[in-house]
């Protein structure tokens, strides 16, 4: 739009000059004719007078064209000016307001100047006054089929409320409200959804090896007076080791097994409360999402780089010199501007003589534009430095050598807000969650290792809409660590300063644990062999919640202090 306005003005200037020159030439011609009439005959004067009338008609035509052009230009110029004012208003930053109280848990990947479509998700805000539980999608039918359905976190069970509806594109996950007191829970806690589809308690059951299959159904051998008596039974649910008996035998009946006594190892371990977790270890990168662009301030002239004054990743203060430059302006262009200014001043005087106020005002505006252009050239000649507008960390500089030219408005450097710098680490599998504590370590050029603690500050993809999902987890840095890491990078280089992130993830505290060697799987179910106080052994079905490299943690089936055999 600005270019169109400039072209309009240039075209009008050319046409105005052509018409005023013609009018001037015609008026001079009339003066010359009248001067020559002193020596002419009456017949010659009559002819020359007709010439004057024709020339005056031409002048009136030129003046009419001049007035029409002036009026059209004024209309067009007014239109462009209003359009530019409107566009400048529209370009001003607009604020986005959250419709709820909370904390920002993720932001979209937008850079200054990026186009943002209408209804596009830009920022995610988390309301921490109400915690919810998110897991992989389980489907509503599974919940309806479950006999027991609850959340288990750090040794405590929680009743789950209704599933929260999500967009069709987000059905990869299920989200539930949590009923009751959630004061012991924190954002980022690892929880397990427990769904028990069939369960029997306090029922008569026999080991699977006691069952025999006959023509009419199942039977067992019951021991009566030392003798085996075939007894028909009706069976119910089976977990692969034990089978429920609905009728045929009662509690206390002695039955015969087709296999020898329960096999077990000699070593034992005691069931105890403990914690289970997995290890997370990844390399991280130093990132600063909030940055400020430093541009070449010289609007005109040829700008050449002399050299940079600050190292990459070093800290710079507002107003501090980043680079030295040399500005060379066009002397001929300056002289041309001065001549244009002189012409405009003469036209302003002429317009004042003839009382044409509109033309005088327009010429004043043109004169002001030429003065501003000249001032830009003269100001540019005084520029020798490119300085930082704000304080921060110098994270990028243009790849130019000494004496290479820099275009007007070209980005020379990027400065990061040191209050918003993070360590980014790949989190594709979602092991790190908002609020998790991690250990970050880095090694400087001298080989010294520094370790500090940080917190994950963004939500994993399970808690976000698809538009705001992030493949990385961001670790918040203490301010002093930001300065230390940036200093290490400035001295050692970006690729020589390695950042490592480690954490205990999916941690479950205050749960019953048993060694992995004690657990065996039979027909898809988990069992341990319990050594009872009387020296006998029994296989016990257990409900396992998870495991680490050494232990399983148990939701149901065991009590603290029980002794289990190791395989």
N, C-alpha and C positions, 0 to 999 in steps of 0.2 A: 504494500500500500504506500509506503514512504517512497519507494522507487517510482511508482506511478505518479505521485504528486510532484516529484522532482522532474520527471519527463514532461508533465503538463506545464510546469513553470518554464522550462527551457524552450518548449515549442512556442509558448505565448511570448516569451522574450524575443525570440527570433522574428516572429510575425510583427510584433510591435516595432522593432527596430526597422524592419523593411518598410512598413507603412509610414512611420515618422520620417524616414529618410526620403521617401517619395514625396510626401507633403512638403518637406523642406525644399526639395529640388524644384517642385512645381511653383512654390511661392517665389523662389529666387528667379525662376523663369519669367513670372509675371512682372517682377520688379525690373528685369532686364528689358522686357517688351515696352513697359511704360517709359523707361529711360530712353529708348530708341525712338519713341513717338515724337520727341522734340524736333527731330529732323525729317519727319515723314510728311507726305502730302495728305490731304483729307481722305483721299481714296485709300491710301496705305493705312491711315489711322483707323478707318472703318474696318478694314480687314484684320488689323492687329487686335482691335477691340473684340471682334468675334473670336479670335484665338484666346484672348483672356477669358471670355465667358466660358469657352469649352474647357479651359484649364481649371477654372474655378469650379465647374461641375465635377471634374475629375477629383479635385481636392475634397469637395463635399462627399463624394463617393468613398474616398479613402478615409475621411474622418468618420463617416457612418460605419464603415467596416471596423475602424479602430474602436469605436464605442461598443459595437456589437461584440467584438472579441473581448473587450474589457468586461462586459456584463457576463458573457459566457464563462470567462475565466473565473470571475468572482463566484459564480454559482458552483462551478466544478471544484474550485479551491475550498469553498465552504463545505462541500460534500466530503471531500477527502479529509479535511480537518476534523469534521465530526466523526467520520469513520475511524480515524486514527485514535481520537479520544475514546471512542467506544472500545476499540481493540485493546488499548492500554488499560482501560478499566477491567476488561475481561481477563487480561493477563495477570492481574494482581492475585497474590496467593489467597486461596479460600480455605477457611478452617473447617476441619471435620470434627464433629462432636459425637462423643460416645453416648449411647442411650442407656447406659448403666454404669454404676460405680464398679471399679475394679482396677486391675493392673494389666498393662500391655504385655501380652505373652508371645506375640509374634507380629511382624510387619511384612508387607509385601516387598518384593525386590524391585523398587523403583528408584531411578536416579533423577536428579533435578532436570526438568525439561521433558521427561518421559510423558507420553500420552496415556491418560488413565480413562478407560471407557466408563460410561455411566453404569451404575450398579456394581462396579468392580469392587471386590473385597480388598481393602487396603491395610487395615489394622485389626488384630484380634485382641479382645479384652476379656480377661478372666474374672469372674465374680467369685471370690474366695470365701464369701459368706455361706455358700452352699456347695459342698463337695459332692462330686459324682464319680462313678466308677465306669471306666471304659475298657473294653476287651475286644478280642476278635469277634466278629459277628457269629452269633449262635442260632439265630432264627427263633421266632416266637413259638413255633411248634415244640421245640425242644424244652422250653420252659414249662409249657403246659403239660408235657409228658413227665416232667421231673417230680419225684416224690419229695425231695428236699432241694432247695435252691437258695443259696446264701453266699455272702462274701466273707472271706477269711483273710484277716490282716494282723500280723504280729501276735498270733495266739488268741485273737478275739473274732467271734463270728458276728456278722452284721446282716440284718434283714434288708433285702433289696426291694425298692419300690418299682414303679412302672418303668418300662423302657422309654427313653426319650426319643421322639421321632427325629430323624435326620433326613437330609436330602437324599434322593435316589443315588446320586454319585458317591455318597459317603457311607453306603451300607456295608462297607468292608469291616465296620466296627459296630458294636452294640454299646449303648450308654444307658446306665441305670441311675436313678436317684437312690439315696441311702437313707433308710428309716432309722429313727432313734438318735441317740447321742453319738456324735462324730468328733467330739473334742479331742479324742486320742489320735485322730487321723491327721495327716499332713499332706499337702499337695506333693505329688511325686512318690508317695508310698506305693510299694509293690503289694498287690493283692491277688488272690486266687478266687475265681468263681467256682463254687462247688455245686455240681448238679448230680444228685443221686436218683437214678431212675427206678431202682427196685431195691428194697431192703427189708430184711426180716430180723426181728429182735426177740429174744426169749422164746425161741421155738426149739422143737426137738430136731436134732440134726445128727447125721452119722457121716463118718468119713466115706468118700466116694468108693474106696477099695472094699467097703463092707457090702456094697450093693451087687446083687446078681440079677441077671435078666432071664426070666422064664417065659413059658408059652403064654401065660395069663397076665404077665406083668413083672414088676420088680419084687424081689424078696431079699431077706437077710437071714443069716443063721443066728438065732438067739440062743444063748447058753443057759440051759436049765439043768441043774444038778450035774453039771459037768458034761452034759450032752448037748450036741448041736440040734436045734429044732428049726426047720425051715419055716419062716414066717413071712407071709405076704405083706407088703407095705405100699402105701400110696405116697408118692414123692411130690415135692413142690419145687421151689426154687433151688438152683445149684450154682455155686460160685467156682466150680472146678475142683475143689478139694472137699468141701462139705455139701451135703444135700439135705434139704429140708424134708422131714417125714411128717406127713399129714395124719397118717393113721397106721397102726400095726405094731408099733413099739412105743414105749413111754420112757420118760426120764428115769435113769437108774438101771434100765435093762442092760445086760451085758451081751455084746454081740461079737461075732467072730469077724476078723479081718482076713482078706485074701492075701495081704502083703505082710511082710515082717514089720517089726516095730519102726516107728518114725526114725528116719536117718537124720543124723545131725553131726555137726562138727564138735570137736573137743573144746575149742576156744569159745568164750562167751563175752558179751558186753552188756552193760546196763543202759536201759533207756533213760535219757536225761533231757532237760530243757537246754536249748542252745539257739544259735543263729545259723542261717544258711544264706549264702550269697554267691553270685557269679562275679568273675573278674572282667573288667573292661580296660583295655589298653589300646590306644590309638595315637598316631601322630597328629598334632594340631597345627593350625596356622594362625598368625596374628592378623586380625581383621578390624577395620575401622569403618563401620557402615555410614557414619555421619561425617561428611567431608565438605570442605570449602574449596572452590576453584579460584586460583589466582591467574588472572589474564593479563596479556600485554596491555598496558594502559595507554600507549601511544595510538591515537586514532588515525593519524596521518604520517606520511613519511616512510622511509625505509628503515626498519629496526633490525639491528644485528646483535647477536649474542656475543658478549665479551667473555662471560664465564659465570659459573654458579658460585655462590658464597656459602652455601650450607650443604652439609652431607645428607644423603637420603636417610630417613628415619631419625634425623636429629630433631630436637625440639626448637621451635621458633616462636618468638614473641611477636605480638601485633606491632606492625611498623618496622620490623627487622628486615634488612635486605636479604633477599633470596638469590637474586641474580643481577649482574651488571650488564647494561645494554648500551648501545650507541645508536642514536637516531639521526638520520640524514634526510633533510627536507629538500624539496624541489624549489630552487631559487626562482626559476622561470614561472612556476605556479604562483609564487608570492607576488611577483611583479604583475602578473595577469590579474590577480585579485585586487591589487591596488588600483589598476586602470579601471576595472569594473566599478570600484567604489567611487572613483572620480566621475565616471559617466553617470552613475546613479545620483550623485550629489548635484550634477548639472541639471538632470531631469527633474529633480525635486525643486530646484530653483525655478525652472521653466513652468512646472505645474503650479507653483505659487504665484507666478506672474499672471497666469491665465485664470487663477482662482479655481483650479481643478483639485479640490481637496481629496477626493477619492484616489486620484492618480498619485498625489503626493504621499498619501498613507501607504499605498501599495509599494511605491518606490522606497519609502522608509523601511518597510519590511524586508525588501530585497537587499538594501544597504546593510541592514542588521545581519542578515544571513552571510553576506560576504565578509563582514567584520568578524563574525564568529569563526568562519573558516580560516581567516588569517590568524586569529588568536590561537586556533588549534595547531597550526603550523609552527607558530612561534613558541607555544607552550611545549610542543613535542620536542623541539630542539633542546629544551632544558632538562628533559628526562634522561637520567643516566642509571636509574635503579628500578628494579621491580621488587616491591616489598610485600610482606604478608599483611593481609587485612585483619586476620584474627590469629590468636595464639593456638598452637597445636603441634602435631607431629607431621613432618614433611614426608609423605608416603609415596609421592610420585613427582617426577620431573620429566620434561619433554626430552626426547633423544636427539639433541642438536649439539653440534660442535661449535667451536669459536668461529665467529664471523658468518655463521649461517643466519639467514633472515627469519624473522618472526612476524607472522601476519597480524594485522590489527585485530584485537579481540581474541587471539589464539591463546589457548590454555597453556600456561607456562609451568604451573605446579599445582599440586593438590595437597591440602593440609587437612589432617584428620582431627576431629574433636577428641582430645585425650580423655575426656570424661565418658566417652562412649566407645571404648575399644574392648575387644573380646578375643578369646581364643576359640576358633571354630574347629569342630571335629566332626568327622563323618558319623552320622547316626541313622543309617539306612534301616537297621533292624529295630530301632526304637528302644534300645536298652536304656538310654539316658532320658530322664523326664524332668520337667520343670521342678526346681527345688532340690534336685539331687546334689550332694556335695562330691566334689572331685578333687584330685591332686594334680596340679600342673607343675611340670619341671622343665627347666631349660638349662643349657650349658653355654657359658660365654666363651670368648676366644682363648681364654687362659685355661679352659678345661674345668672351671669351677661350676658346680651344679647348684641351682637354686630351686627349692620346692616351696610352693605355696598352695593354699586352699581356695577354691572358688566354688560358685554355685551355678547350676544350669539355669538360665534366665528365660528360655523360650520353651513353649510346649512342643511335645513330639507330635507327629502327624495324626496319632490316634485321637487327639483332642482338638483338631483343627479342621476347618473346611478344606476341601481339595485345593481351592485357589491359594490358600495360605500355607500349605504344607511345606516343610523345609527338610531337606535331606541332611542338614547339619544341626548339631547342638551348639549353642553359644554359651561360653563360660564367662561370667562377669569377672572383671579384674579389679583388685584394689588399685587406687590411683598410683600409689608408690611403685607397684609392680609394672604398671603401664610404662612409667618412665624408665624403669630398669630394663625392661624387654626392648623398648625402642632404642635405648642407648647401646645395648648389646648388638642389635641389628645394625645400627649406624657404624659401629666399630668393626663388626665381624661380617656384615653382609647378610642379606635376607636368607640366602641358602645355607649359610653356615650356622645359623642360630636355630637349633632344632627344639621344637616344643613337644612335650609328651604329656598325654592326658591319661590318667588311670583312676579307677573308681570301683567300689564294691556296688554292684547293681543287683536288682531283683532280690533285695535283702528281705528276709523274713525272720523277725526276732521273736523270742519267747515261745518257741515251738518244740515239741518232742522230736528228738532226733535219734536215728539208729544208724550204725555203720552200713554202707552199701553191701558189705559181705554178708550181712544178716538177712538180706531181702532176696526172695526168689519169686519169679513170676510163674504162675500156673494157670493155664487157660485164660490169660489176659488179666488175671487178678494178682495182687501182691500179697505175699505171705512171709511171716517169720516163724521160726520155731522157738517157742517159749520153754525155758527150763523152770519148772514149777518148784515150789519149796519142798515137795515130797520126793523130788528126784525124777519125776516123770516129765515127759515132753509132749507138747501139743502144738499142732500147726495153727497159727492165728492169722485170719484175714485182716489186712490193714488198708486204710485209705490213705494213699500217698499224695502229698501236695506238690512236691518237687524235690530237687536234689542239687548238690554241688559235687565236687570231685570226690568227696569222701563219704558224705552222709545223705540219707533221705530224711525229709521232715514229714511227720505223720499227723494227719487230721483226725483220724479215728481208729480205734482198735487196740491201742496201747496205753499204758499208764506209766508215770514216772516210777523208776525203781525196778521195773520188770527186767528179767535177765533173758537175753536172746542168744541163740547159738549162731556162731559165724560159720559159714560154709567153707 
